[in-house]
Amino acid sequence: MEENYQIETKCIQSGWKPTKGEPRVLPIYQSTTFKYDTSDQMGRLFDLEEAGYFYHDMVQVNGDEQILFFPSSYRRAIKYGQKDAANEILRTEVLSRLEKNEPVTVVTYPDALAEKVVSPKILSDRTLKLTVGQHIDTDEITKTLSDYGFEHVDYVYEPGQFATRGSIIDVYSFASEYPYRVDFFGDEIDSIRTFEVESQLSREKKDSVSIVPELAQAMDGDISFLSFIPRETVLWVKDLLWVRERIQIIHDEALSPQALTAYEGEQTELMNLERKLIDGAEFTVESLEFRRIDFGHKATGTPQATLKFNTSVQPIFHKNFDLVASSLTDYLQRGYSIYICSDSVKQTDRLADIFRERGDKIDFTAVDRTLHEGFVDHTLHCC
């Protein structure tokens, strides 16, 4: 397979889980370093729950600095019109990081892809960038924030607010989990820090920040998410045809007469709902313009290369230590290495004590990480 990127692979795993009598591939667990000039990776999964598991595993293996989650901006199905403020922050953060051309991994799912996003140009035009050492008048900053729709308050506690106290400006961007505290020395930015809302204690120093307003009110140039990301992006897709069908269902349900009648969101949003969504055909056309890695039971189209994984899902023990000991002993006798993942050292220590008390000779390596599901790799002889 001829590609323009390099991959340093430590380990890529996958598992099988029966569903209605048929096996299907589980989310890929990867411990891989991707080297790209300008690109990001995206996991496309069946639904929110599975996407959440996939995101969790990716973060556990690779850390959370470059792994982002892109959810739907709605609390329930889009057709109900109930926005979720926390999800909108996550979406804005992803768009902001992508607009800066950062090499990130984005995990998402059909409901999120069905919604259009603001164009890169509008996002750039409505982003206030501040850097330590920059000379800028505080009045200019507060005027810009007001023009962007930020509310001037005494103390910030939610995105879309800013406060001023002497030489300090606190501002809560829609693209950040925590608000920023910008400290001035005259007209020069002396320091920028994130801080906790409740305790007001500083968390992390920043050399530069991008402050983004609420983008839902700036959707004049709305485009699909696939139109937003760079064309060098590699899509990791689980069942492209299902994703297309799901996006079409979301589109049709949200715009059905019954849904429009029962819509619980703002009436102004209801009037613009159709232009905020894409359909399955639009998604398909745009997705075919990208390089793509399909993982699952069957690829869409003719693949240039196929990777097969000789793995199986972790056995079910139901907290029965006889079954656990029997299974692990069998794997050890067959030459497998055993790794037990836990975010608590006490738990793995306790498990080792139980094996010793039972007289079981089971050697395992404790891993200070958690995965949503275990697996057995019959090629690497590990489980």
N, C-alpha and C positions, 0 to 999 in steps of 0.2 A: 504494500500500500504506500503510494508515494505521497508524502506529506511534508510540509515546511516547518514542522515543529519537532522538538526533541522531548522524549519522555525518559526519565530515569525511574525505572520501576523497581520498587522494593518488593511489593507484594500486592496482588489484586485478587480478591476473593469474591465468591458468589455462592449462594446457597439455593436449594430447591425446596419448595413447600407445596404440598398437594392442595389444590382447590377444585372442588367438585370433580374429583377423580382425575384431574389433569395437573401435571407439574407446571410450575411457573417460576421464573427466576426472581429471586429476592433482590432488594437493592444491593448494588455492588459495594462491598467494603474495600476501600482502597487505602493503601499507604504509599502514595506515589508523589514524586516531585515533578511538576509540570513546568517546563521551561518555554515561555513564549515571549515574543517581542511585544506584541500588543494583542492580547486575546483574553477571553475568560471561558470558563467551563460552566456548563449548566446541566443539572440533573432534571429531567422531566419525568414526573412520576404520576401515578394514578390519581391520588387524592391528597388531601391535606394531611391525613394521619400518616400515610406512607412517606410523603415528602418530609414530614417532621422527623420520622425515624431516620431517613436518609441523611437529612441535615445533621442530626445528632451524631450519627456515626462519622460523618465527614469531619465534624468539629473535634470529636474525640481523637481522631487519628492525626489531623493536620493542624489543629488549633483554630481559633475563631477570627484571626486577623483578616484572612483573605476568603473566608467562607461566609456567604451572605444568604439570607432567606428572603424570598420575594413572595409575600402572601397576597391574597385578595384584599382589597380595601374594605370589604363588607364583612360584618360579623356573621351573618348567615348567608343564604343564597342571595345573589345579586337582585333577584326579583323582589325581595322584601325591602331593599333600599336602606338597610341599617348599616351605616358606616362604623368602622372600628378605628378609633384614633391611633391605637398602638400599631395596628397594621399599616396605617397610612405613613407612620414614621419609618417603619421598616422599608416600605416601598420607596419613599423619598431618599433614604440613605443609599439604597441600591442604585437608584438613578444618578445620584450625586457622585458616587464612587465610579460608576461607569463613565459619566461625563468627563471625569478627570483621567479617563483611560487607564485606570488601575487594573493590574492583572488579578482579577478576583474570580471566585467560583460562586455561581448563583444557583440555588436550588429553588425550584418553583413547581407549579402544578396547573392544570387546565383552567381552574376558576380564576387564577391570577392572570394567566395569559389572555383570557377573554377580554379583560379590561384594557382600554387604551391608556397611554401615558403621554405626558407632555413631551414635546419635541426637544432634542438637545439644544437647539438655538434658544428657545424660550427659557429652558432651565438655566442656560448660561447667562442669559440676559437678566434673570431674576435671582442670581446668586451673588451674595456679597462676600468677597474674599478678603480676609484680614491676615496679616503676617506680622510677627514680632519684628520690631525695628521699622515698621512702616510709618510714614508721616501722614496723618489724616486728621481732619478736624472732627471732634466728637459730635458737633452739631450736624455735620454732613452724614455721619453714621445714623444718628437718630432720625434724621429726615428720610434717609433711604429705607430704614426699617419701617417707618410709618407708611411710606409709599408702597412697600411690599405687603402691607396689611398687618404688620405686627402691632400688638396692643401695648401701650405704655402703662406699666403697673408699678406698684411699690416694690413687690417681690415676685420674681418669676416662679411659677410652679407647673406650667404646662407649655408645650410648644406653641409658638406664635406670640410670645410675650417678650418684652424687654424692660429693663429697669435701669435707672441712672442714679449714682450716688457719688458725688465729687468727681474723682478721676477714674471711676469704675463704671463700666457698662456691663450688665448681665443680660444675656440674650439666649433664648431657648429656640434653637433651630429645629425645623421639622426633619432634618437629616441627621440628628444626633440623639443618642439615648439620654445624654446628660446636657444641661445648659452650660454655656461658656461664660467665663468671667474675664473680661478684657480690661486690663489695667494700663493706664496712660501715665506717661511722664511728659507733661506739656502736651504737644500734639503728636508725640511718638508712642507707639504701642510698646509698652515695657514688658508685658507678659500676657499670656493667654492660658487659662486653665479650665478644665471641666470641674464641676463641683456637684455635691449632693444637694438636692432641693431641701430635704428636711433638716439636715445637720449644718448645711452651708459649708461643709469642709471640702477642701480641694481634693481632687482625685488624680489628675494627670496633667502635666504640662504639654502644651501644643506649640509647635513652631508656626503653624498656619492653620486656619479653619475656613470652611465654606458654610455660610449661613443661608439657609434655603427657607422660603416661606411656604405656606400651604399651597400645593400645586393644583388642588382640585378646582380652585377658582381661576386657574390660568390654562384652560384646556382648549384655547382657540386653535392651537396647532397640534392637536392630539393625533398620535400615531400608535401603531401596535408596538409591543415590547420588542418584537423581532426586528422592527424597523429602527429601533433605538440603539440596539447593540451593534458593535462593529462586525463587518462582514467576515473578519478573520476568526470570529468565534466558532468554537467547535461545540455542537449540540450533542449532549448525551441524552438519548431519547428512549423511553420505555414504551413501546407500542405506539408509534406515530399515528396510526389510523384510529386508535381508540382516543388519543388526545384530540384529534380533529373532530371526531364524533361528539366528544364531551363538550368541546367549545361550541359546536353548533347547537347542542341541546341547551346550554346555558343561554346562548343568544336568543333562541326561539322561546324559551320559557320566560325570560325577562321581558320580552316584548309581546307576550300573548295578551289578549284582551283581559283575561282573568287576572293576570299579574299586574297589569297597569291599573286595574280597578282597585286592587288590594295594596297598592304600593304605599309603604309607610315612610318613605324618605321625603325630602323636600320636593315641592312641586316643580321648582326650577330644575332640579336634577331629573325629574320624571320627563320633562319636556326634552331634555338633552340626552336621555338614556340611550337612544339608538346610536347616536354618533360616538358614544363612549365605549361601544363594544365592537369586537370583530366577530366574524362568523368562521365556520370551519374551513370554507374554501379559501378565505384570505390567509388563514394560518398555514394551510398546506402549501400554497404558492410561495409564501415567504420562507417557510422552513426548508424548502428544496434548494434555496440559494446558498445554504450553509453546508460546510462539511459536517458530517453527522456520524456518531457512533450509536448504533442501536443495540440495546441490551434487552434480552428477553427471549421468548420462545421462537419468534420468527421476525426476520428483518423485513423492512419495507424496501422493495426494489432489489437490485442485484448488488450484494456487498463486494467490495474490492478485497476484503480479507475477513476471516472469521477466527475469533478467539474462543476456545472451549475451556471450560473449567471443570475439573474432576472433583467436585465437592458434594457434600450432603449436609442437611440441616442437623442441628444438635438434637440428640434424642430427648424425649420428654420423660422427666424423672418424677414429677409430682411430689417433690421433697422426700422421696424414698431413698435413703442413704445406701440401702443394699443395691438398688439399681445403679446409683451413682458410682459406687465403689466397683461394681461388676463391670460397668461400661468403661470406666477409666482404666481399670486394670487390664482389660482386654486391649485397649488402645496402646498402653505401655508395652505389653507383650509383643505387639505387632510393630514396635519401633516408632510409635508416634510421640511427639512432644506435646505436653499439655500446658495450655495457658488459661488461667482463670482471671477474668476481668472483673474488677470491682473498684468503686471509688472510695472504699473504706479498707484500710489496712487491717483494722480489727476483724472485719468479716473474713478476709482470707486467712488471717492468723487463726481465727476460730475454726475455720474449715480444716486447716492443717491439724489442729488439736483433735478434732473429731476423728479424723482418719487415724491418728496415732492411738487414740483411746480405743478405737475399734480393732486395732491391729492391722490396718490396711497399710501396705507399703506403696503409697501413691505420691510420687514426686511431681510437683507442678511449679510453674513459674507464675507468680502473681503479677498482674499488670494493672497499674494504677489508671485504668480507663474503663469505660463501660460501653458496651454495644447493646443494641436493642434485642439481638438474637445471636446465639452462638452458631458455630459451623465447624465442619471437619473438612480439611483439605487433604485429599488422598494423593496429591502430587508432591506437596511439601511435607507430607506426613506430620501434620500438626492439627490440633483441635483445641 
